[in-house]
Amino acid sequence: MTALTAAAAARDGNDPIFRLHGEATRRARTGESILNATLGALVHDDGRLAVMPSSAEAFSRVPPEQAAGYAPISGSPDFLDAVIADVFEGTDLAGQAVAVATPGCTGALHAAFQNFLEPGQAALTSSHYWGSYNAIAQYSGRAIATFNMFNDRLRFDMPAFEAGLAGSIERQGRALVLFSFPCHNPTGYSLDADEWQAVSTIVRDAGADAPIAFLLDNAYAAFGSGTNQWVAYMPRMIETSTVLVGWTISKSFAQYGARVGALIAAHRDQSEREQLASSLGYSCRATWSNCNHAGQIAATELLTDPELKARADEERAGLIALLRERVDTFNEAAGEAGLAYPRYDGGFFVSVFTPDSEITAARMRETGVYVLPMPGAVRVALCATPVASIPRLVTALAEGIAAARDASEVARDAGKAAS
Ligand SMILES: Cc1ncc(COP(=O)(O)O)c(C=O)c1O
């Protein structure tokens, strides 16, 4: 007899991404030629995890007696200032923001769901989204609601976003909007300047009628082109709304295991900022109590020590170039193969559309190529795909999508014959 509650017993701790990754790894160990494009970590073409020596050095420099002590509950003030400056430097927003430390961006998401939605309410995100949003929301007693992400031209469906936001407000009297641009996971899409302008206007106008928190999950920000252009549109949003940013060391400093992150909250009123800092600090106390102290000290050094920062920027530029070559090679090969996928100009992932993602992914696995099936598309982790394997990847995608197309035609014909 289990002592777990029914709800707990129904939960599966084995994330589908890690399940597929495990299967691919097991097959590779038996000597099979496997292309494992499942996991969101940047690896070199020879399969080694890409690390940044500057990050490792920053961690090694942390004095043991500081690392061993508790960090302040809301986070080390120097770390929080450095993170705010990293995101908002040179804009008025830097003076209009508070922050708390969180275990990665995952912690920032958890704190946002807890503080900006009532139990039972839903955050609004695009119809393609990182699957863990669901788990994080549900575990907090919240949910995810979606709007259609792409129009017929595979561009961001702005009217659908506007209607989705209006719907959230009508149903809940409030909204938490969750975007992860640039380099959206899973599609790779980045909003352009016109799209940011439209999004910020929609949020500002809707915020005049109801409380809105706009959360930008900034996990992959460093890997986009024109990466921080969204910041220019935030002052329009904070005319009426709260702007949140989930910041993390995981991808931008290649320190996935350090679990260092922050939730930044920008608001035009000083008194509201004080309330935000207090409420978010309470969340820290009530969940992780305080975050990795060594990690906050190391991140602060990486963001503020001029020599270390310059080295980190240079090393990151090398990682961005590694990814860039893959993105360009993929775009060329996928374009020639006629694959359908949205604008992709940087980031760890791209999604390729298919009539049946399970059939496509299963067919690809038969040839040793692992991607993640999702509703309507398969997600391809180019961050884990050596450039020389991209032709193999694209061939497998084309065959897998053809298999899905054949299966849906057979099903359609069978349906016609039966009716
Ligand atoms: C879109 C997105 N947001 C947030 C995260 C969480 O990152 P972390 O908790 O490691 O900072 C990930 C990790 O894969 C992600 O893909």
PDBQT file of the ligand as one rigid body, heavy atoms in Angstrom, charges set to zero:
ROOT
HETATM    1  C1  LIG A 501      12.651  27.802 -21.789  1.00  0.00    +0.000 C 
HETATM    2  C2  LIG A 501      13.386  27.411 -20.550  1.00  0.00    +0.000 A 
HETATM    3  N1  LIG A 501      13.182  28.129 -19.452  1.00  0.00    +0.000 NA
HETATM    4  C3  LIG A 501      13.803  27.822 -18.306  1.00  0.00    +0.000 A 
HETATM    5  C4  LIG A 501      14.667  26.770 -18.219  1.00  0.00    +0.000 A 
HETATM    6  C5  LIG A 501      15.257  26.444 -16.884  1.00  0.00    +0.000 C 
HETATM    7  O1  LIG A 501      16.566  26.691 -16.801  1.00  0.00    +0.000 OA
HETATM    8  P1  LIG A 501      17.337  26.660 -15.409  1.00  0.00    +0.000 P 
HETATM    9  O2  LIG A 501      16.392  26.289 -14.340  1.00  0.00    +0.000 OA
HETATM   10  O3  LIG A 501      18.432  25.663 -15.590  1.00  0.00    +0.000 OA
HETATM   11  O4  LIG A 501      17.846  28.039 -15.272  1.00  0.00    +0.000 OA
HETATM   12  C6  LIG A 501      14.922  25.978 -19.332  1.00  0.00    +0.000 A 
HETATM   13  C7  LIG A 501      15.834  24.838 -19.249  1.00  0.00    +0.000 C 
HETATM   14  O5  LIG A 501      15.956  23.995 -20.087  1.00  0.00    +0.000 OA
HETATM   15  C8  LIG A 501      14.251  26.313 -20.534  1.00  0.00    +0.000 A 
HETATM   16  O6  LIG A 501      14.422  25.591 -21.644  1.00  0.00    +0.000 OA
ENDROOT
TORSDOF 0
